[in-house]
Amino acid sequence: MTPPDADETLDAASNEAALRTALHVIATERDGLTYLGELYRTNAIAQEGFMNAVNTISRTISRGGKLVVSGVGKSGKIADKVVATMNSFGIRSTFLHPTDALHGDLGVIGAHDAVLLLTFSGRTTELLSLLPHLRSSLPLLVITSHIHPSTCPLFNNRPSSNCILLPAPIPTSETVSFGLPAPTTSTTIALALSDALALAIVRRLHSSPIDIFHAHHPGGAIGADASKGGLERMADIAVQVADAPIAHARSSFLSLTALDIILTAARSPSGWVRLSSCNIVAPRRIQALGHGDLQREIHVLDNDVVVEKGDWISIPAGSTVLEARQWIFEMRKCERGKLFLKKGTVLGIVDQVGDVSGVVEIEDIIGEEEWNDFR
């Protein structure tokens, strides 16, 4: 029997060691994320800091300011990613290297901006050198390992009312975990916390974050997926009014009943039913009819079932589905919009000559699952 080659034995041992290292790193960083989640679930300072950060940045953006993000080394790389994520959500942000700031780039910081610093130690020399040149009125947010503002040197000599701590500690030092102090778990924690911050802010600022994200991300696989629905036009999804069959009362009945509507809907390819050129019944309204409604005359159920043309909400046929969604969300911010843009609303699709040629149910634009947030 031939013994295994020495090099093959060495390679096998080396591969096993590499896999063990990988699993150890993944497990360690997973534990760090668990620790971070527990901190923000139970620690009042962390919770208050996060809520203040969301409020401050949201207010800054709403007032026309921006978020200026800074960091050095690996924290600087995370800061770059923070800026990219924020901008993709419509949260105007820019990266500022602290050394460049001291050589003329301080001009990028406006009077209505907020500043976010990333530093695990909380005492990065370049950031400490930058601070005396920042207006004391600027909100200063710091993602750092410190869990109390009083221990973070970056907050020294600044108004406490403008200082916001976002604790990002790790349960075990990287030197203990990996034998060297390379930023690994700490950068993962900072990245996760900044992602949480970005998502919380975009949900505060926008009723439909996915529409904002797709509008700012037209390229790549994400853009390609979004374009399948985002560039689809209202005319593409509309049902032509003329294609909806007209309901008639059965020969043995003098008046039209709910059962007549259901029978007509059964032979309607789209599920829409007309009573006349100016009165229509949408599929979801038909589906809501109960057994007790079947023999009831339609004029008794009129307000619950039939939608008159005067109540259709007009949308141009050339509008994209994305534009229609954004318009609906914006209109829903006012009380008047909530009155006429609600569940069951029929959207009348207006063609180029000004005729309402198609119809769409509002639920086809907003989606059933979004109504809880939509109210």
Backbone hydrogen bonds, N-H to C=O, Kabsch-Sander energy under -0.5 kcal/mol:
donor,donor_aa,acceptor,acceptor_aa,energy
9,T,5,D,-2.1
10,L,6,A,-2.1
11,D,7,D,-2.7
12,A,8,E,-2.3
13,A,9,T,-2.1
14,S,10,L,-2.5
15,N,11,D,-2.6
16,E,12,A,-2.1
17,A,13,A,-2.1
18,A,14,S,-2.2
19,L,15,N,-2.3
20,R,16,E,-2.3
21,T,17,A,-2.3
22,A,18,A,-2.4
23,L,19,L,-2.5
24,H,20,R,-2.2
25,V,21,T,-2.6
26,I,22,A,-2.5
27,A,23,L,-2.4
28,T,24,H,-2.5
29,E,25,V,-2.6
30,R,26,I,-2.3
31,D,27,A,-2.3
32,G,28,T,-1.9
33,L,29,E,-2.0
34,T,30,R,-2.2
35,Y,31,D,-2.4
36,L,32,G,-2.1
37,G,33,L,-2.6
38,E,34,T,-2.2
39,L,35,Y,-2.1
40,Y,36,L,-2.2
41,R,37,G,-1.1
42,T,38,E,-1.6
43,N,39,L,-3.1
44,A,42,T,-0.6
47,Q,43,N,-2.3
48,E,44,A,-2.8
49,G,45,I,-2.5
50,F,46,A,-2.3
51,M,47,Q,-2.4
52,N,48,E,-2.5
53,A,49,G,-2.2
54,V,50,F,-2.4
55,N,51,M,-2.4
56,T,52,N,-2.8
57,I,53,A,-2.6
58,S,54,V,-2.2
59,R,55,N,-2.3
60,T,56,T,-2.4
61,I,57,I,-2.5
62,S,58,S,-2.4
63,R,59,R,-1.6
64,G,61,I,-1.7
65,G,60,T,-2.7
67,L,92,R,-2.6
68,V,66,K,-0.6
68,V,114,A,-3.1
69,V,67,L,-0.6
69,V,94,T,-2.8
70,S,116,L,-2.5
72,V,118,L,-0.5
75,S,72,V,-1.1
77,K,73,G,-1.5
78,I,74,K,-1.9
79,A,75,S,-2.2
80,D,76,G,-2.1
81,K,77,K,-1.7
82,V,78,I,-2.4
83,V,79,A,-2.3
84,A,80,D,-2.1
85,T,81,K,-2.6
86,M,82,V,-2.8
87,N,83,V,-2.6
88,S,84,A,-1.7
89,F,85,T,-1.0
89,F,86,M,-0.9
90,G,87,N,-1.6
91,I,86,M,-2.8
92,R,90,G,-0.9
94,T,67,L,-2.2
96,L,69,V,-2.6
101,A,97,H,-2.3
102,L,98,P,-1.3
103,H,100,D,-1.3
104,G,101,A,-1.1
105,D,100,D,-2.2
106,L,101,A,-1.2
107,G,104,G,-1.2
108,V,105,D,-2.0
109,I,106,L,-1.8
110,G,108,V,-0.6
113,D,110,G,-1.4
114,A,66,K,-2.1
115,V,139,P,-2.6
116,L,68,V,-3.1
117,L,141,L,-3.0
118,L,70,S,-2.2
119,T,117,L,-0.5
119,T,143,I,-2.3
128,L,124,T,-2.4
129,S,125,T,-2.1
130,L,126,E,-1.1
131,L,127,L,-1.7
133,H,130,L,-2.0
134,L,131,L,-2.1
138,L,135,R,-1.4
140,L,162,N,-3.6
141,L,115,V,-3.3
141,L,139,P,-0.6
142,V,164,I,-2.2
143,I,117,L,-2.8
144,T,142,V,-0.7
144,T,166,L,-1.3
145,S,120,F,-1.9
151,T,148,H,-1.8
152,C,149,P,-1.3
154,L,122,G,-0.6
155,F,152,C,-1.9
156,N,153,P,-1.4
158,R,155,F,-1.5
162,N,159,P,-1.7
163,C,160,S,-1.3
164,I,140,L,-2.9
164,I,162,N,-0.5
166,L,142,V,-2.8
168,A,144,T,-3.9
177,S,173,S,-2.5
178,F,174,E,-2.9
179,G,175,T,-1.7
180,L,174,E,-0.9
182,A,180,L,-0.6
184,T,182,A,-0.6
188,T,184,T,-2.0
189,I,185,T,-2.4
190,A,186,S,-2.1
191,L,187,T,-2.4
192,A,188,T,-2.4
193,L,189,I,-2.4
194,S,190,A,-2.2
195,D,191,L,-2.2
196,A,192,A,-2.2
197,L,193,L,-2.1
198,A,194,S,-2.5
199,L,195,D,-2.4
200,A,196,A,-2.1
201,I,197,L,-2.1
202,V,198,A,-2.5
203,R,199,L,-1.8
204,R,200,A,-1.1
205,L,201,I,-2.5
206,H,202,V,-2.2
211,D,208,S,-0.9
212,I,208,S,-1.5
213,F,209,P,-2.7
214,H,210,I,-2.4
215,A,211,D,-2.1
216,H,212,I,-1.4
217,H,213,F,-0.5
217,H,214,H,-0.9
223,G,219,G,-1.9
224,A,220,G,-2.3
225,D,221,A,-2.5
226,A,222,I,-2.4
227,S,223,G,-2.4
228,K,224,A,-0.8
228,K,225,D,-0.6
229,G,225,D,-0.5
229,G,226,A,-1.3
230,G,226,A,-4.3
231,L,227,S,-1.2
232,E,229,G,-0.7
234,M,319,S,-3.1
235,A,317,A,-1.9
236,D,233,R,-1.2
237,I,233,R,-1.0
237,I,234,M,-0.6
238,A,234,M,-1.2
239,V,359,V,-2.4
240,Q,238,A,-0.5
241,V,357,S,-2.5
243,D,240,Q,-1.2
244,A,240,Q,-0.6
244,A,241,V,-1.3
247,A,274,R,-2.9
253,F,250,R,-2.6
258,A,293,D,-0.6
258,A,296,R,-1.8
259,L,294,L,-2.3
261,I,257,T,-1.4
262,I,258,A,-2.2
263,L,259,L,-2.7
264,T,260,D,-1.9
265,A,261,I,-2.5
266,A,262,I,-1.7
267,R,263,L,-0.6
267,R,264,T,-1.0
268,S,265,A,-1.4
273,V,281,V,-2.0
274,R,245,P,-2.9
275,L,279,N,-2.4
276,S,279,N,-1.5
279,N,276,S,-0.6
280,I,307,V,-1.9
281,V,273,V,-3.1
285,R,282,A,-0.6
286,I,282,A,-1.8
287,Q,283,P,-2.5
288,A,284,R,-1.0
289,L,286,I,-1.5
293,D,290,G,-1.6
294,L,290,G,-0.6
294,L,291,H,-1.0
296,R,293,D,-1.8
298,I,256,L,-3.3
300,V,297,E,-1.4
301,L,297,E,-1.0
302,D,298,I,-0.6
304,D,301,L,-1.5
305,V,301,L,-1.5
305,V,302,D,-0.6
306,V,302,D,-1.6
307,V,280,I,-3.0
308,E,306,V,-0.5
309,K,278,C,-2.7
311,D,308,E,-2.2
312,W,309,K,-1.5
313,I,346,V,-2.5
314,S,312,W,-0.6
315,I,348,G,-2.4
317,A,350,V,-3.0
319,S,316,P,-1.5
321,V,232,E,-3.4
322,L,230,G,-1.0
324,A,320,T,-2.4
325,R,321,V,-2.5
326,Q,322,L,-2.4
327,W,323,E,-2.4
328,I,324,A,-2.4
329,F,325,R,-2.6
330,E,326,Q,-2.4
331,M,327,W,-2.8
332,R,328,I,-2.1
333,K,330,E,-1.4
334,C,331,M,-1.5
338,K,334,C,-1.7
339,L,335,E,-1.1
339,L,336,R,-0.6
340,F,336,R,-1.2
341,L,337,G,-2.0
342,K,340,F,-0.6
345,T,342,K,-2.1
347,L,345,T,-0.5
347,L,360,V,-3.3
348,G,313,I,-1.9
348,G,346,V,-0.6
349,I,347,L,-0.6
349,I,358,G,-2.8
350,V,315,I,-2.3
350,V,348,G,-0.7
351,D,349,I,-0.5
351,D,355,D,-3.0
354,G,351,D,-1.7
357,S,349,I,-1.6
357,S,355,D,-1.3
358,G,349,I,-1.4
359,V,239,V,-2.0
360,V,347,L,-1.9
362,I,345,T,-2.2
364,D,361,E,-1.9
365,I,362,I,-1.5
366,I,362,I,-2.4
367,G,363,E,-1.4
370,E,367,G,-1.4
371,W,368,E,-1.2
373,D,370,E,-0.5
374,F,370,E,-1.9
375,R,371,W,-1.5
